[in-house]
Amino acid sequence: MILAIDIGNTHTTIGIFNSKKLLGSWRVTSFVTRTEDEFGILIKQFCDEAKISFKKVLQVGISSVVPNLTDIAVKMAHKYFQIDPIVVSSELNLGIKILYDDPKAVGADRLCNAVAGYGKYKGPLIIIDFGTATTYDVISENAEYLGGIIAPGIETASTELHRRAAKLPKIDLKFPARLIGKNTVESMQGGILFGALDSMEAMIRRISKELNDYPTVITTGGFSEIMKKHSTLVNKHEPNLVLDGIRLIVERIEKRSKKSSGKK
């Protein structure tokens, strides 16, 4: 079994795979003060509740955009699983060619999305990840990571409006029944959600025009399902794309390691 850990700026998602099957996944806050013991005990509790054998985990993969938490997750893997984890980076053999000016600058989560997206659907692809930031990653039909776009996330935009404008409340982020709001909450919901939807569809059209092709469009991350429901341009919704990417990368590295050592 493989333990996959996706550490984001706001949330950390933990998943356990048995081969290709995701046995369970959990989402927690990315506390930078969390210790390796707290992290390990938390994962053990999740496994116990899901009746997953903690001791059967043989591989650990980590995707992280928070360096302090990367170190904690690595220490946790050493202490609780006696495993040297695979930390996703552009320096690994990922099976895709990274055409970014500085490959090291591409976030690990974006690399995982690219690997998993191409593994499932080939290319060309546009992968849209709705997290703290909304990211667009573009992969060619030849498994080339071409680059992408980074924009403010939906929840980030909402939080900043509430923080910077004294009279604007914190709102429930859902599409309102109509675009023209009859109150402040509806007006904010329409501006944020329909604004994000229109921005996403405009970006898809612009990227497709630049590629001179019609790529498969995949959404993932917190608001991915609701955005897909409201758009005719999105083809696929993959809520666990980063976790799948971690699994595929771990399997690839382990397979190459065994091959180079002569093991079967």
C-alpha positions as CSV (number, residue, x, y, z in Angstrom):
1,M,0.0,0.0,0.0
2,I,1.0,3.6,-0.7
3,L,0.5,6.5,1.6
4,A,0.1,9.7,-0.4
5,I,0.4,13.1,1.3
6,D,-0.5,16.3,-0.6
7,I,0.5,19.4,1.5
8,G,-1.1,22.6,0.3
9,N,-0.9,26.1,1.7
10,T,-4.4,25.8,3.3
11,H,-5.1,22.1,3.5
12,T,-3.3,18.8,3.6
13,T,-4.9,15.8,1.9
14,I,-3.9,12.3,3.0
15,G,-4.8,9.2,0.9
16,I,-4.0,5.5,1.1
17,F,-3.9,3.3,-2.0
18,N,-3.9,-0.4,-2.4
19,S,-2.6,-0.7,-5.9
20,K,-4.7,1.7,-7.9
21,K,-7.6,1.7,-5.5
22,L,-7.9,4.7,-3.1
23,L,-9.0,3.1,0.2
24,G,-9.5,6.3,2.0
25,S,-8.7,10.0,1.9
26,W,-8.8,12.7,4.6
27,R,-8.4,16.5,4.6
28,V,-6.9,18.5,7.4
29,T,-5.6,22.0,8.0
30,S,-2.0,22.7,7.1
31,F,-0.7,23.7,10.5
32,V,2.9,24.7,10.2
33,T,3.4,24.0,13.9
34,R,2.2,20.4,13.7
35,T,5.0,17.9,14.8
36,E,5.9,14.6,13.2
37,D,4.3,12.8,16.1
38,E,1.0,14.7,15.7
39,F,1.1,14.0,12.0
40,G,1.8,10.3,12.5
41,I,-0.8,9.8,15.3
42,L,-3.4,11.6,13.1
43,I,-2.8,9.2,10.2
44,K,-2.9,6.2,12.5
45,Q,-6.3,7.4,13.8
46,F,-7.6,7.8,10.2
47,C,-6.4,4.3,9.4
48,D,-8.0,2.8,12.5
49,E,-11.4,4.5,11.8
50,A,-11.3,3.2,8.2
51,K,-10.1,-0.3,9.3
52,I,-7.0,0.1,7.2
53,S,-3.9,-1.7,8.5
54,F,-1.4,1.0,9.3
55,K,1.5,-1.5,9.2
56,K,0.8,-2.5,5.6
57,V,1.9,0.8,4.2
58,L,5.1,0.1,2.3
59,Q,5.7,3.3,0.4
60,V,5.2,7.0,1.1
61,G,4.9,9.8,-1.4
62,I,4.9,13.5,-0.5
63,S,3.8,16.4,-2.6
64,S,4.3,19.7,-0.8
65,V,4.3,23.4,-1.4
66,V,5.1,24.2,2.2
67,P,8.8,23.5,2.9
68,N,8.5,23.4,6.7
69,L,5.7,20.8,6.5
70,T,7.7,18.8,4.0
71,D,10.4,18.3,6.6
72,I,7.8,17.3,9.2
73,A,6.2,14.8,6.8
74,V,9.6,13.2,5.9
75,K,10.4,12.8,9.6
76,M,7.0,11.3,10.3
77,A,7.6,8.7,7.5
78,H,10.9,7.8,9.0
79,K,9.6,7.5,12.5
80,Y,6.2,5.8,12.0
81,F,6.7,3.8,8.8
82,Q,10.5,3.3,8.8
83,I,10.4,4.5,5.1
84,D,12.5,6.9,3.2
85,P,9.6,8.8,1.4
86,I,9.7,10.0,-2.2
87,V,9.3,13.8,-2.3
88,V,7.9,14.9,-5.6
89,S,10.0,17.4,-7.5
90,S,11.1,18.3,-11.0
91,E,14.4,16.5,-10.4
92,L,12.7,13.1,-10.4
93,N,12.0,11.1,-13.6
94,L,8.3,11.9,-13.9
95,G,7.7,10.6,-17.4
96,I,6.9,14.1,-18.7
97,K,9.2,16.7,-20.1
98,I,9.0,20.1,-18.2
99,L,9.4,23.1,-20.6
100,Y,9.1,25.7,-17.9
101,D,12.0,28.2,-17.8
102,D,12.9,26.9,-14.4
103,P,11.5,23.4,-13.8
104,K,12.2,23.7,-10.1
105,A,9.8,26.6,-9.9
106,V,6.8,24.3,-10.8
107,G,4.9,23.4,-7.7
108,A,4.9,19.7,-6.8
109,D,1.1,19.6,-6.8
110,R,1.1,20.9,-10.4
111,L,3.6,18.2,-11.4
112,C,1.4,15.5,-9.8
113,N,-1.7,16.9,-11.7
114,A,0.2,16.8,-14.9
115,V,1.4,13.2,-14.4
116,A,-2.0,11.9,-13.4
117,G,-3.9,13.8,-16.0
118,Y,-1.6,12.6,-18.8
119,G,-1.7,9.1,-17.4
120,K,-5.5,9.0,-17.6
121,Y,-6.3,11.0,-20.7
122,K,-3.0,11.6,-22.6
123,G,-2.9,15.1,-24.2
124,P,-3.3,17.8,-25.0
125,L,-4.7,18.8,-21.6
126,I,-5.7,21.8,-19.5
127,I,-5.8,20.9,-15.8
128,I,-7.5,23.5,-13.6
129,D,-6.9,23.2,-9.9
130,F,-9.1,25.2,-7.6
131,G,-7.1,25.8,-4.4
132,T,-5.7,28.7,-2.5
133,A,-4.7,29.8,-6.0
134,T,-6.5,28.7,-9.2
135,T,-3.9,27.1,-11.4
136,Y,-4.0,26.1,-15.1
137,D,-1.5,23.6,-16.3
138,V,-1.1,22.8,-20.0
139,I,0.3,19.4,-21.2
140,S,0.9,18.6,-24.9
141,E,0.0,15.4,-26.7
142,N,3.7,14.5,-26.4
143,A,3.8,14.5,-22.6
144,E,5.3,18.0,-22.4
145,Y,4.5,20.3,-19.5
146,L,4.2,23.5,-21.5
147,G,3.5,25.9,-18.6
148,G,0.4,27.4,-17.1
149,I,-1.4,30.3,-15.4
150,I,-1.7,31.2,-11.7
151,A,-4.7,33.3,-10.6
152,P,-6.3,34.1,-7.2
153,G,-8.4,31.3,-5.8
154,I,-12.1,31.6,-5.3
155,E,-12.0,31.4,-1.5
156,T,-9.0,33.7,-1.5
157,A,-10.9,36.3,-3.4
158,S,-13.9,36.0,-1.1
159,T,-11.7,36.2,2.0
160,E,-9.9,39.3,0.8
161,L,-13.1,41.1,-0.1
162,H,-14.4,40.5,3.4
163,R,-11.1,41.5,5.0
164,R,-10.6,44.7,3.0
165,A,-14.1,46.0,2.9
166,A,-15.7,46.7,6.3
167,K,-19.3,46.2,5.2
168,L,-18.8,43.1,3.1
169,P,-19.7,39.9,5.1
170,K,-18.1,36.5,5.0
171,I,-20.4,34.5,2.7
172,D,-21.3,30.9,1.8
173,L,-19.6,30.3,-1.6
174,K,-22.4,28.9,-3.8
175,F,-23.9,30.0,-7.1
176,P,-26.9,32.3,-6.5
177,A,-30.2,31.6,-8.2
178,R,-29.8,34.8,-10.4
179,L,-26.9,36.9,-11.5
180,I,-28.3,40.3,-10.5
181,G,-28.2,40.1,-6.7
182,K,-31.0,41.6,-4.6
183,N,-28.9,41.8,-1.5
184,T,-25.2,42.0,-0.5
185,V,-24.7,38.3,-0.1
186,E,-26.3,37.4,-3.5
187,S,-24.3,40.2,-5.1
188,M,-21.0,38.9,-3.7
189,Q,-21.9,35.3,-4.6
190,G,-22.7,36.3,-8.2
191,G,-19.6,38.4,-8.5
192,I,-17.2,35.8,-7.1
193,L,-18.7,32.6,-8.5
194,F,-19.9,33.8,-11.9
195,G,-16.8,35.9,-12.2
196,A,-14.6,32.8,-11.6
197,L,-16.7,30.8,-14.1
198,D,-16.4,33.4,-16.8
199,S,-12.7,33.8,-16.1
200,M,-12.2,30.0,-16.3
201,E,-14.1,29.7,-19.6
202,A,-12.2,32.6,-21.1
203,M,-8.9,31.1,-20.1
204,I,-9.9,27.8,-21.7
205,R,-10.7,29.5,-25.0
206,R,-7.5,31.6,-24.9
207,I,-5.3,28.5,-24.2
208,S,-7.1,26.5,-26.8
209,K,-6.5,29.2,-29.4
210,E,-2.8,29.5,-28.4
211,L,-2.4,25.7,-28.7
212,N,-4.5,25.7,-32.0
213,D,-6.1,22.6,-30.6
214,Y,-9.1,21.5,-28.5
215,P,-7.6,20.0,-25.3
216,T,-9.3,17.8,-22.7
217,V,-10.2,20.0,-19.8
218,I,-10.0,18.6,-16.3
219,T,-11.0,20.3,-13.0
220,T,-9.7,19.3,-9.6
221,G,-9.5,20.9,-6.1
222,G,-12.0,22.4,-3.7
223,F,-14.5,24.1,-6.1
224,S,-13.9,21.8,-9.1
225,E,-17.2,19.9,-9.0
226,I,-19.4,22.9,-8.8
227,M,-17.4,24.7,-11.6
228,K,-17.8,21.6,-13.9
229,K,-21.5,21.5,-13.3
230,H,-21.9,25.1,-14.5
231,S,-19.6,24.8,-17.5
232,T,-20.0,23.1,-20.9
233,L,-16.2,23.5,-21.6
234,V,-15.0,21.1,-18.8
235,N,-14.8,17.5,-19.8
236,K,-13.7,15.7,-16.6
237,H,-13.8,16.2,-12.9
238,E,-11.0,14.4,-10.9
239,P,-11.2,15.2,-7.2
240,N,-8.1,13.1,-6.3
241,L,-5.8,14.0,-9.1
242,V,-2.8,15.1,-7.0
243,L,-3.1,11.9,-4.9
244,D,-3.2,9.8,-8.1
245,G,-0.2,11.7,-9.4
246,I,1.7,10.9,-6.2
247,R,0.8,7.2,-6.5
248,L,1.9,7.1,-10.1
249,I,5.2,8.8,-9.4
250,V,6.0,6.5,-6.4
251,E,5.2,3.5,-8.5
252,R,7.4,4.8,-11.4
253,I,10.4,5.5,-9.1
254,E,10.1,2.2,-7.3
255,K,9.8,0.3,-10.6
256,R,12.9,1.9,-12.0
257,S,14.7,1.4,-8.8
258,K,14.0,-2.4,-8.8
259,K,14.9,-2.6,-12.5
260,S,18.2,-0.9,-12.0
261,S,19.0,-3.2,-9.0
262,G,18.0,-6.3,-10.9
263,K,15.0,-7.1,-8.6
264,K,11.8,-8.5,-10.0
